[in-house]
Amino acid sequence: MRHLKKGTKFNRLRGDRISFLRNLANDVIRAGHIETTETRAKAIRPMVEKLVTSAKKQDLASRRLIASRVQNPRITKKLCDDLGVRYADRKGGYLRIVKLQKVRKRDGVRMARVEFV
């Protein structure tokens, strides 16, 4: 049975998959937008949105939680100081996924752009 088996594996082991998604999320937070495949974009959206939601609380516990999740002090600072303040009055939906017309040349996978609203 498939109970509680959500998410795609991206042909990686568990530790590799966690660090892969963490790096993608860090790239989105650092640059504000990235171009990636649709599947990857849909996988990192809930991660980043949960991080921004916890950054909105502006307390020490949430800052430590974010620091343990992203494992990068500059990303933690940007989340807590910039993005948490920017989206303080927004209920959710901090990211936008725009499906692009282009496909990746080597395997024909559809591309998408992930950006902050």
C-alpha positions as CSV (number, residue, x, y, z in Angstrom):
1,M,0.0,0.0,0.0
2,R,1.1,3.6,-0.7
3,H,0.1,5.2,2.6
4,L,2.2,8.2,3.7
5,K,4.5,7.8,0.7
6,K,4.1,11.3,-0.7
7,G,6.8,13.1,-2.8
8,T,9.0,12.1,-5.6
9,K,12.4,10.4,-5.2
10,F,14.3,12.1,-8.0
11,N,16.3,8.8,-8.4
12,R,18.3,9.6,-5.2
13,L,18.8,8.0,-1.8
14,R,17.2,9.7,1.2
15,G,20.2,11.8,2.3
16,D,21.1,12.9,-1.2
17,R,17.5,13.8,-1.9
18,I,17.2,15.9,1.3
19,S,20.4,17.8,0.6
20,F,19.4,18.2,-3.1
21,L,16.0,19.8,-2.1
22,R,17.7,21.9,0.6
23,N,20.1,23.3,-2.0
24,L,17.3,24.1,-4.4
25,A,15.3,25.9,-1.6
26,N,18.4,27.8,-0.6
27,D,18.9,28.9,-4.2
28,V,15.3,30.2,-4.4
29,I,15.7,32.1,-1.2
30,R,19.1,33.5,-2.1
31,A,18.3,34.6,-5.6
32,G,14.5,35.2,-5.4
33,H,13.8,33.1,-8.4
34,I,15.2,30.0,-10.3
35,E,14.5,28.1,-13.4
36,T,14.1,24.3,-12.8
37,T,11.9,21.5,-13.9
38,E,8.2,21.4,-13.0
39,T,8.6,18.4,-10.7
40,R,11.4,20.0,-8.7
41,A,9.5,23.3,-8.5
42,K,6.5,21.5,-7.0
43,A,8.7,19.6,-4.6
44,I,10.4,22.7,-3.1
45,R,7.4,24.9,-2.8
46,P,6.0,23.5,0.5
47,M,9.5,23.5,2.0
48,V,10.1,27.2,1.2
49,E,6.6,28.3,2.2
50,K,7.0,26.5,5.6
51,L,10.3,28.3,6.2
52,V,8.8,31.7,5.4
53,T,5.8,31.0,7.6
54,S,8.1,30.2,10.6
55,A,10.2,33.2,9.8
56,K,7.2,35.4,10.2
57,K,7.0,34.6,13.9
58,Q,10.2,36.6,14.6
59,D,11.3,34.7,17.7
60,L,14.4,32.8,18.7
61,A,12.8,29.3,18.5
62,S,11.8,29.9,14.9
63,R,15.2,31.3,14.0
64,R,16.9,28.2,15.4
65,L,14.4,25.9,13.6
66,I,15.2,27.7,10.3
67,A,18.9,27.5,11.0
68,S,18.7,23.7,11.5
69,R,16.7,23.3,8.3
70,V,18.7,25.4,5.8
71,Q,22.1,25.1,7.5
72,N,23.4,28.4,6.1
73,P,23.6,31.5,8.3
74,R,23.2,33.9,5.4
75,I,20.0,32.2,4.2
76,T,18.7,32.2,7.8
77,K,19.4,35.9,8.2
78,K,17.7,36.7,4.9
79,L,14.6,34.6,5.8
80,C,14.2,36.1,9.2
81,D,15.1,39.7,8.5
82,D,13.9,40.3,5.0
83,L,11.3,37.7,3.9
84,G,9.6,37.3,7.3
85,V,9.0,41.0,7.4
86,R,8.0,41.3,3.8
87,Y,5.3,38.7,4.1
88,A,4.1,39.5,7.7
89,D,0.6,40.4,6.6
90,R,0.2,37.6,4.0
91,K,-1.6,34.4,5.0
92,G,0.3,32.1,2.6
93,G,1.2,31.5,-1.0
94,Y,4.6,33.2,-1.0
95,L,5.9,31.4,-4.1
96,R,4.7,31.4,-7.7
97,I,5.4,28.6,-10.2
98,V,5.3,29.8,-13.8
99,K,5.4,27.0,-16.4
100,L,7.7,28.0,-19.2
101,Q,7.4,27.1,-22.9
102,K,10.9,25.8,-23.2
103,V,12.0,22.2,-22.5
104,R,15.3,20.9,-21.4
105,K,17.3,19.9,-24.5
106,R,18.8,16.6,-23.4
107,D,15.6,14.9,-22.2
108,G,12.7,17.1,-23.1
109,V,11.5,17.8,-19.6
110,R,9.2,20.9,-19.1
111,M,10.8,23.8,-17.3
112,A,9.3,26.1,-14.8
113,R,10.3,29.3,-13.0
114,V,9.9,29.5,-9.2
115,E,9.7,33.1,-7.8
116,F,8.5,34.9,-4.8
117,V,5.2,36.8,-5.2
